[in-house]
Amino acid sequence: MNSQPNEKAEKPEAIALWEYVPISDFECPIVLSADVARQKWRLFKRLFTNTDHSSEQIKSEEALQTFSRARLDELVPAIDWHAAVDALDCALEDWIHNQPNDSPVKFIVGHPFMGNGEILARWTSRHNARLIAKPQQEQIIDNDPSWLSNWPDSQSCWVLPNLDKCFLRHAEGLALIRRFLGLALNGDLGSGLIGCDSWSWAYLCRVCFIPSSDALTLRAFDGARLSILFSQLADSVHNNRPTFLNAKTGKAVLTDSQEDNNGASKDLERLAMRCRGNAEIARQFWRESLRDEPDKTSLKNSPSKPTVWVGHFTEGAIIPSANDENIALILQALLIHNGLPVSALAEVLPFSAYHIMDLLWGLRSLGVVGLHHEDWLITPMGYLASRHYLRVQNFLLDDF
């Protein structure tokens, strides 16, 4: 007797776009071995076939034009972290209600550029928790106990959003954070959340005792999640969302349905793998790839569904030399501390402020670093090159 198909089972579950998981469960997106095999077979056929594939290209990128910044902001606006705050609430629900004595604090480890500080600030406001300000640089170096003596009473939840700003990789720059972690993990400061960038986390786990069992992080964005995210971003500004087509093949790059688990294009799967599941870095590469047809009607005023062409993904910033240890030291210092002013870089690097500025200006001209207020930071488009540069020289990397 043939059984009737289970319609409910056949329907794919909606993807949880934002989801916090134990840090031990984090996995970078990968390309399945079958996809790798197909790519090698296509390469083999190209090598031994005389067919001119250039004629198959639907739209030549040379015939297309880049969008203005204003148009890009319409197509790919900044990520609103509200849904990530909801996901953090969901992940912390049991901890908030039960307040276990053996777990007085939770660490929220953020991916670079993924709004960890803003997410925690919004969570703080939502729960009327106490936001803890970072210590000053002088307090860190002097191991000033006044930063800890003004802690809120243990009955209210507190949030320290930037552990990465509470130490210096310096002979006298770790004592204060070690004292803080000892008190926090022992429950002497009450219940709280501690935000930390992934590079700072990787470093601190090697010089301090931090239990990874109390750490959460966002699940990596695979191709399907990127497809949903980019669709949501386009929908947030446009009532009539454009169709995003691959300029070479003419195939759709984004799915029509934001709930479609199986609709991610190979373009986005490869982008997710390349960006290591980091949605903000992928968003920057996505923006850079979008192309328009010259003299086309404005996206806002188009009577029909407009088309946006997706060209090749850029390589991002490139660091020419891969064997300059001083450059590697600067890149790692900026990543471990999530950005530093020159005065602090001079404290943690073994060369002069003048030489530091020379190297920073060179890296800025390549698009690898940028200046935000007084802090020098690795840029999203320079991040992958920086990580590769450090990996080649066997420097400490984060786990993401």
Secondary structure, DSSP 8 states (H G I E B T S, - for coil): ------HHHHS-----SS-EEEGGG-------HHHHHHHHHHHHHHHT----GGGG-SS-GGGSEE--HHHHHHHS----THHHHHHHHHHHHHHHHH--TT--EEEEEE-TTS-HHHHHHHHHHHTT-EE-----HHHHHHT-THHHHT---TTS-EEE--GGGS--SSTTSSHHHHHHHHHHHHTTT-SEEEEEEHHHHHHHHHHS---GGGEEEE----HHHHHHHHHHHHHTT-SS--EEEETTT--BSS-S-TT-TT---HHHHHHHHHTTT-HHHHHHHHHHHEEE-TT---TTT-SS--EEEE---------S-S--HHHHHHHHHHHHTTSB-HHHHHHHSSS-HHHHHHHHHHHHHTTSEEEETTEEEE-HHHHHHHHHHHHHTT------
